[in-house]
């Protein structure tokens, strides 16, 4: 029984992925800096990738890893566009605080 | 036995570094801790016998995405926002913490109580599923359309990024 708790199995990996996802969620909800919010989104994507690979490993199915590769490509593209938007915002407003943009008046 | 140590070491690295990403005042330090998270998750991929995905993770995330973040952070003045890193507002902050905590509790509840449905799953260690030949066969047959669309996306993204960074002002330009 104790070895079941210690030896890592499906539940352990899912738990680590869940913790990473929750940390990313708190970062998106609570941080003020836009760049750190983008980084938290990357954290959440990583947690989802970990879940995909874990289930692919435990179900003996290579589709999990293939989907992970696609997610990594899309995440790289998303980071590029997000950072371009941040650069444009900073050039126009000289501000990185997310609360500054909450009124959406241009 | 080695596997057990590896899992705990890498998961500790990734979770602790993720906490540092969340709580670092200086965004440059956040970016550098993000590299550590990526390395930890990549090690977890290694323990799941997916070395190719782990290497792609290090190459793409630690090599490209995080360096991009670092450059963007470095062209800004990072010190002008002060020590207050979380957005304020007691009611909304409490609501957010409540929501995130409820979500975490839901995840843990589901993982522990669904385990008896998935606990019988035993990985087949004799036949490596995640070797490159297997992955590429799936990627170029089952997911051919997705692969092409991804190529189109990677064409559109640089054009869009350059167009975005050349915007002057907009409708409410100062």
Interface residues (C-beta under 8 A of the other chain):
Chain A: X6 X7 X8 X9 X10 X11 X12 X13 X14 X15 X16 X18 X19 X20 X21 X22 X23 X24 X25 X26 X27 X29 X30 X31 X32 X33 X35 X36 X38 X39 X40 X42 X43 X46 X49 X50 X53 X54 X56 X57 X58 X59 X60 X61 X62 X63 X65 X66 X68 X69 X70 X72 X73 X74 X75 X76 X77 X79 X80 X81 X83 X84 X85 X86 X87 X88 X90 X92 X93 X96 X97 X98 X99 X105 X106
Chain B: X3 X4 X7 X8 X11 X14 X15 X18 X19 X21 X22 X27 X30 X31 X34 X37 X38 X41 X44 X45 X47 X48 X49 X50 X52 X53 X56 X57 X60 X61 X64 X65 X68 X69 X72 X73 X75 X76 X81 X84 X85 X86 X87 X93 X96 X97 X99 X100 X103 X104 X107 X108 X111 X112 X115 X118 X119 X121 X122 X123 X124 X127 X129 X130 X134 X135 X138 X139 X142 X143 X146 X150 X153 X154 X157 X158 X160 X161 X164 X165 X167 X169 X170 X171 X172 X173 X174
